[in-house]
């Protein structure tokens, strides 16, 4: 059996082994028979024969030459397409199973060529009986089954005679010479059918893949699965035979050239670190050379657009986390410095009355300290969030009240409310969410300096796993708040940095750049998501997603910093207090304030020294004021060991951080209180009184 199971007559007739003689005899027979066919000879035709079996090409060339026709031959689909760009035959004979673009696809492509519209197209194949093809769909005029040379030649000449009517279309199941195949041995027919079946299985697998599969021969596309066709955005008939580099923008063509010229026998890839762009998508292409076929390469094209978008979102979240940690560290250290100043100022101003020399100056210092503390609270809100009072509320109520208030104060802005008809319930700190909205309103107002429209809307939405994955949240129901303006808008670089602390687009002195940073921190603390979409000249839209009906457990200590007012009687006391901190100036400041309040004071610089001092004075110490973050031994470790030694001793945690994070875990263990630096004399006095008066 010759390649692909044809010509089939050679299987049944061993005497035809000398194929050249057989084909010549057949040609001589057809010279005689054709002269007698209806007493007429067809006009000279330009004919193209496409078949990879050279014996068939030789037979048909001899036959058609003898009839006076002009004949050209090609052994694969790609070379046939190349020839058809410069050659216009009247008739084309195409085998179905040929390399470098199959016969059926070749026919479809030919039918799209303007200069080939009137061409008479004939399928000539040994596999027509086993293939389930709609020949009319691919534009075929006639179909011939390969068989004995004599029979096959007769049908070829008949097809040439019929080509006088190029409008003639093949009727269903009209296959010339099909009857002659009945004599083929059963095993040959079965083998052909099995091979075709296996080919269909492979085709099904390739067509179902999510990656694009492309076969390249001498730089041209000869096969593409449906995924690849979609990625290129070009119809299959226009894609086949095109040079691959021509399908990409010029900036990517050099990388495509590299892909098509890999080192011998090795696979390579482009776009792994810098994806290529194709039809608006980001792709990675891997090439796989075909063994023993140096001119053929298989390409696997992966669409990584969504993956890259997720990676970008994840990188953005990680960057914001890193900035948050940095901001938290700065706020902590800054609060420690303010604590040193506040402690000493509290002692100095305590000894003075309004009108005394130096009183106004000391009061001014306290006001500066208070402003600095507010600044660090904004930083901590971005970094860690604050201690929130969570309750089930209708988001619509918060939005309606805040938007109405803003509309009354900024009459040049037209405020539109589009609230969901049903209640939009979430467990949030209403005051914090209102603060978030007011910051967004003000941000929109600055973007609409000449007036504009601010639209605030609410809705209940369902977020899938893909959407929430970069934020490490759970999919499910979320309450969405959208704040949109039609102001100046922002470019991409500004949008990427809009939530960073101290980043602002306003002129020097008109903003600290902490408003949207604290907004980001508050929403993150609520286990929510905030995103922004903006374009220059088209305004900005901030979208907030808050978990619906989330239940949060409130720690024992609310962590509210009680403020003492000037002129109120200080809560003095007695007893021994151990102050633990790694900063010398804070120890001195606390010592001065506690002495002023009437307490005996012991000092320990660091956690290890604290344990030593505590063991030496364990029976007389009533209270520890314990710093949380220390380099040698953490405040939590000191707390655990002190409580194990004396469970009745009282402990107040002190930190430049907020109560969230590590402080919260100590509070849950039963710690007696928390005070955030910087604190003044009256605040310290009140916190100690509350802690020592609590009978547990």
N, C-alpha and C positions, 0 to 999 in steps of 0.2 A: 504494500500500500504506500503510495507516495505521500508527500506532505499534506496533511489535513484530510487524507482519505480520498484523493482524486488524482488523475482521472480514474474513475471507478472501473472502466473496462479492463484496465491492466490487472486488476485483482482476479478477474474471472478468466483471462486469456493469457496463459503463460507464453504463448507464441508471440505475444506483442512486446516482449522484453526489449526488442530493438526498436525503441520508441521513435527514432528519427524516420526509419523506413515506414512505420505505421502511419505517422502523420503525413508523409509524402504521398502514400497510397490514398489516404483519405482525401487529400487535396486534389489528386488526379480524378478521383471519383466525382468530386463536386464540380470540377471544371466541366465534366460531361453532363451531369444532372442539371447544373444551373442553366446551361444553354437551352435545355428543354423546358424550363419552368415557365409556363404560360406564354412562351414565345417572346419574352421581353427581358432586357437587361437593365438593371437599375443604373441611374446616373452615377458618375464617380463621386464618392463620398470621402470626407475627411473623418477618420475614425481613430479613437483612442481606446486602447485595451489596458485595463488595470488588473494585474494578477501577479502574485508572487511565485507562481509555478512557471518556470521558464519553458517547460515543455508545452504548456497551454499557450503561452505567448508565441512560441515558435509555430505551433500549429495554426493559430488564428492569423498570424502575420502572413504565413505562406498562403493560406486560404484567401485572405482578403486582397493580398497583392495580386494573386492570380485573377481576381475579379476586377482588377484595375483600380482599386481604391487606394487612397493615401493612408498609411497606417503608422501610428506611433504607439509605443508601449511604455508602461511604468510598472514597477514592482511593488510600490507601496502608495498609500494614500497621500503622504506628504509630498512626494515627488510629483504625483499627479496634480495636486493643487498648484505647485510651483509652475508646472508646465502650462496649466490652464490660464495663468496670468498673461501668457504671450501667445497662446494657441486656442483657436476656436473650432473644435470638431463639430461635425454634424451628428455623430453618434458616439456614445461612450458605453463600452462594455465594462462592468465592474464586478469583481468577485466580492462576496460578502466578507470573507475572512482573509484580511490582508493586514500586514503590519503598518505601524505609523499612521493611524487613523483608519478605523474600520470602514468596510464598504457601505454600510447603512448610513453612517454619519457623513461619509464622503458624498453620497447622493444628496443628502439634505443640504450640504454646503453648496454643491453645484447648482441646486435649484435657487439659491439666493443670489447667484452671480447674474448680473444684468445681461451680460453678453451670452449667457448659456440658457436663457429662457426658452429658446426654440430647439434646444438640443434634445435628441432622442436618447433616452436613458434606459439601458438594459442591464439587469442583474443576471450574471451567469455564474452559478455556484453549485457545488455538489452537496451543500448542506441545506438547500431550500426546503427539502422535505422534512427536516428535523427542526427548523427554526420557525418560531411563531412570530412572524413579522407582518405588519400591515404595509404592503408594498406601495399602495396608493398614497399612504401618509408621507412616505419619503420621496414621493414624486417620480416613481418608476413607470416607464411606458410598457415594459415587457420584462418577463422573467424566464430564464432558461435553466433547466437542471443539467448539470454536467453529466455526461454519460459516454457511450462509445463515440469515437471521433466522427464516424459517418452520420450518426443520428444528431450529434451536437452541431456539426457543420451545417446540416440541413436547416436547423432552427435558427442558427446565426444568420444565414442568408435570407431566411424568411423575415427575420426581424429587420434586416436592412431594407427589404422591399416595403415593409410596413412603415418605415420611417418617413415615407413620403407624406404621411399624415402625422405631424408632430403633436397634434392635439389628442391623438389616440391614447387612452388611459387603460391600464391593466384592470381587468375585472377580477373580482374576488376569486381566489383559488386557481386563477388561470396561470399555470406554470407549464411552459412548453418542455416536453421531454420527460415529464414526471413518470410517465408509464414505463419508460425504458429503465427506470431505476429499480423496478420491482424485482428484477433478476439479481440484484446485488446480494451477496451472502448476508444472512441475518446478523452475523457477528460484526460485519463492517458497519451496517446501519446502526446497530446498538452502540458500538464504540463511538461513532460520531455523535449520537444523541447524548451519551454520557459525558463526552468532552464538552459539548455545548451546555449541558446542564450544569457542569462544574463551573464553566465560565459565567453562567448566569448567577450562580451562588456567589462567586467572587465579586461580580458586578454589584450584587445586592449589598454585600458587605461594604464595598467602597462607597456606594451611594448613601449608606446610612451613617457614615462616619461624620463626626462634627468637625474634623479637620479637613482642609482642602487637600486633595491628592491630584498632582499634576505630573504627567510624563513629558519630559523634554528630550527632543532628538535634534541634534546639531543646533541647539539654541532656540528651537521652535516648539510650541505646544502641540502635542499630538494626542493627548488625553487629558480630560479634566472632569472630576466628579461634580455633582450638583453643588456641593458646598463651595468648591473652588469657583464655579461659575457665578455663584451669588457674591462671593468676595470680590471678584474682578468686576462685577456689574456689567458684563458683556455677554450677549447671547452666545451659546455654544458654537453655533455655526460661524460666528465672527471671531471666536476665540482660537479655534483650532488653526494651526499653521502660522499663527502670529509669533513674532520673536518676543520672548518673555520680557526683555528689558524695555520694550516699547509700551508695556502695560503699566509702567511705573513712571512717576515724575522724574525729571532729570536728576534731582538731588540724590535719588536712590539707585540710579542705574549703575554706578560704579560698584556698589555693593552687590547688585544682581550679577554683574560680570564676574565678581570674585566667587559668588556662589556656584556659577556654572563652570568654573575652572578649578575644581578642588584638586589637591594632590592625589596621585593615582591610588585608587582603591580605598579612599577615605571619605567619610561623610563630614559635612561642615554645616554651619548654621550662621544666619545673620539676623540681627534684631533682638538678640537675647538681652543685651543691656540697653540698647537704643532701638526700640521697635521701628519697623518700617511702617509707612502709612499707605493704605490702599483703600480707595473709595470711602474715606473718612474713618476707617478702622485702623487699629494698631495690630500689626501682625509680626510673627516670628516664622522664618522659613528655614527648614532643615533639608539638606540634600543628601541623597543616598545613591551612589553610583551603582549601575547594573553590571554584574559580573560578565566579563567577556564581551561587553558592548560599550566601548569607550565613548561613543557619541550619545549614549542614553543616560539620563539622570531622572530619578524619581524625587519629586519635591513634596514635602509635607508642610502645609501652611496652617498655622494655628492662630486663631483670632484671640488676642490677649487683651482686647480693649477693656472688658469688664474687670479682668484680673488686675490690670494696671491701674484702673480707677480705684479699686479696693486697696491696692498697695499705696496709692497716693493718699487716700483717706486715712489709712492706718499710719502712714508716716506723719501726716498732719496731726493726728491725735497724739502720737508719741512726742512730736515736737512741742505741742501745747503742754503735754505732761511735763516735759523737761523744763520748759519755761516756767510752768507752775511750781515745780520743785525749787527752781532758782529763785523765783519771786518769794516763795515761802521762807527760804533761807535768809534772803535779804530782810524780809519783814521781821523775822525772829531776831536777827542781830541788831536791827534798828530799834526794835522794842527794848532790847536789853540796854542799849545806849540811853534811850529815853527814860528807862527805869532809874538809871544812875543819876540822871539830871533831876527827875521828878522827886526821888527820895530826898535829895538834899534841899531842893526848893521847898518841899513840904515842911521841913524843919524850920527853915529860915522864915517862911511866910507865917508859920504858926505863931511865931513870937511877935508878929506885928499886927497892927490894926490899920484899917483904912485911913489914909491920911498920914501915916507914919512915913519917914524917909525910907525910900527903897521899896515900899509896898507895891506901888504901881509897876515898877520894873520887874519885881518878882511875879506879880500877877500876869504881866505880859509874857514872861517866860513860860508860865503854866499854860497860857493860851496857845503858845507855839507848840508846847508838848502835846496838848490836846489835838491840835491840827495834825501833828505828826502821827499821833496814835490813830486818827481817823484814816490817814493815808495808808498806814500799815494794815488797818482792818480791811481796806479795799484790796490790798495785795493778798491778804490771807483769804479773802472771799474768792479771789481768782484761783489761789493755790489749793486751798483745802476746803473752802466753804465755811460757813459759820454754824453756830448752834441755832437750829431752826425750830420753830414751834409748828409742828405738822398737824394739819386737820383736814378733814374731808370738806372740800368747798366746790362750788360751781364756778368754773373758770369764767363763764359768761359774766358773772357778777363782778369779778375783778376787772375784766376787760371793759365792761360797760362803765364802771365808776371811774377808772383811770382815763379812759378815752374821753369821757364827758368832761372831766376836770381839765384835761389838756386842751380840749376844744375851747373852753371858756377863757383860758389864758393866752391862747395863740389864735386869735380870730382870723389872721391872714391865711391859716391853714384850714382847708375843708376836710373834716374828719368824717369818714364813712365807716359805719359798723355793720358787719355782716356776720351775725352770730347764729350759731346752730340753733334750730328750733328746740331740740331736746337739751336737757341739762348736760353739761360737759364736766363730769365729776373727776376730781383728782385729789390726791392727798399731798398738800403743799403747804408751805408757809406763805400765807396770803400777802403779808407785808413784803416779803422778799420778791415774790412774783410781780407785785405792783411796782416795786423798785426797778425790776428788770424792764417792765413795759414803759415806765417813764423814761428810762435811759434810752430806749429804742425810739420813743417819740421825739425826744430832744435831738437825737442823732438825725432823725428824718427831717426835723425842722431846720437844722443847720444845712442839710442838703437841698432845701427848698427855700433859699434866701429871698426869692421873689414871690413866695406863695406857691401853693400846690395842693395836691390831694393826698391825704394819709388814709389808707384803708386797713382796718383791723378786722380780722375774721377768726372764727373758731370752728372746729370740726372734730369729730372722732374718726380716727383713721387706724388702719391695721398695717403695721410695719412687718415686713418679712425678714427672714434670717440674713439675707444678703445686705439689706439696708442697715441693720443694727450691728452687724458683725464687727466693723471697724471700731465701734464704740464699746465693745464688750458688754452689750446689753442683750436682754432677751426679746425675741419677737413677740408680737401681740398687739393689744389695743393701746393706743396712745391718744392723748388729747393734744390737738394741734392748734397753736396760736400763730397767726401770720400777720406781720406788720409790714406793709408795702407802701412805698412812696414813689412819686414820679419826679424825683429831684435829679441832681446832677449825675448820680451813679458813681461807680468806682471801677477802676481797671483791675485786671486779674491780679497784679502784684499787691495792690492795696487790699483786695478781698482776702488774699492769703494771710495777711498780717493783721487784719482788723481786730482780732481778739487778743493780740499780744499786749502785755502791760507796757505803758508809757508810749505806745505807738499811737500817733494822732496825725490827722491831715490838717488840723486847724493851725492857724498862725501861732507863733510863740506867745505864751502867756494866756491863751484862750482855752486851754484844756490840758489836763494831765495825761490823758490817754489811758485812764484806768476805768472809765465808765463801761465800755464794752468788755474789758477784761474781767471786771467783777460780774457782769452779766453772764459771761461764759462760765465762771466759777460757780455761780448760784445754780444755773441750769444743770451743770455737771453734778453738783451735790444732790440735786433732786433726782438723780439717775435719769436725766433727760438728754436731749440732743438739741443743739442750736446750729443752724446752717444759714448761709447767706448766698443769695444769687443777685448779681449786680452787673450792669453794663453802663459804660459811659453814655450819658444822654438819655438813658431809659429808666433810671431810678434803681432802687434796691428793694429786695424782699428778704426779710428775716423770718425764718420758720423755726418755731420752737415745738418740740415734741416732749410731752410729759407723760409718764406712765399713768394709765387709768387705774384708779382705786388701789394704789400701792399702799400697803400697811407697813409703817415703820415703827420700831420700838424706841421709845424715848428713854435715854439713860436717866439714872436717878437724879443727878445734879444737872440743872438746866444751864448752869454756867453763866447766868446773867451777871454782868459786872455791876454791882451796886455802887452808885455814885454818892459820895458824901458831899453835902453842901457846906460852903463856907459859913461860919457863924453857928453851926450846930455843935452841940456838946459832943466831944469825942468819947467813944466807948473805951474807957481805960480799963486795965485789968492788972492781974498779978500772976506770977508763976514763971516757969522757965520754958523758953522756946528755942529750939535748935533750927538755925537757918542754914540750908545747904544750897550752894551755888558755886559754879566754877569761875565766876567773874568777881574779882576782888572789889570793884567799885559798887557792885550790887550788894555784896555782903555788908559793906560799910554803910550804904544807904539804908538797908533794912535794919541794921543795928541801931542807927540813929533814930529811926521812926519807932521801933519797938521800945527802945529805952524811953523815948518821949511818952509812950503809952503806958509805961510803968512795968514792963516785963523785964525779967532777967534774960540775957541773950547769950547763946552759945553759937559759934560760927564754925562751919566746916567747908573747906574749899575742895569740893569734889565728893564723889560717892564713897570712895574707900575711907577717906578721912571721916565722913559722916558716920559710918558704922563704928569706927573706933571711938569717936566722941560719944556716940549714943551708948555704947556698952559701958563706957566709963561713968556715964551719968544717967543710966537707964531708969533709976527710980525717981529722979526729980524732973525729968522732961515730960511736959504735958502735951506739947504740940511740936510738929515739924512743919516748917515751910520749905518744901522740897522742889528744887528745880528739876525739870523733866529731862532735859537734854544735857548730858555731861559726858566728857570724853573718856573718863576712866571707868565709870560704872553708871549705868543709866538710872534715872529716877525710879523707874518701875522696879528694877532689881533691888534698889535700896528699900523701896516700899515693901516688897515681899519679905525681905529679911527682917525688917523692923517689926512688921505685923506678926511674923512668926515668933519673934522674941517677946513682944508685948502687944497683944491684940487690942488692948484698951487705949493705946496711944493714938492721939488724933493727928491726921496728916492733911495739909493743904498743898495741893500741887500748884506750882507757879511756873509759867512758861511764856516766852515771847510768841509761841504759836497759839492758835486758838484751841478750844477744848476738843476739837475733832482729832482723829488719828490716834496716836499713842496715848494721849491724855484720856481719851474716851475709854480705852481698854482698862486703864487704872481705875477710873471712876466706877466702871462696872464691877470691879473687884470689891468695892465698898469704900473707896476713898471718901474722905469727909468733905472735901470741897475743892474748888478750883478758882484761882485768881490769875487773870492775864496781865502780863506786863504791858505797859507801865501802869502802876497804880499809885495813888497818893495816900497820904496819911489817913484820911477819913475812910477811904475804901478799905484799907488794910485793917483798920480798927473794927469796922463793921463785920468784915469777913471772919476775923478771929472770934468776935463775940458770938456770931451765929454758929460757928463750929464748936466752940467750947460749951455753949449752952445746949447743944443737941444731945439729949440723954438717949443713948442707944443701948 
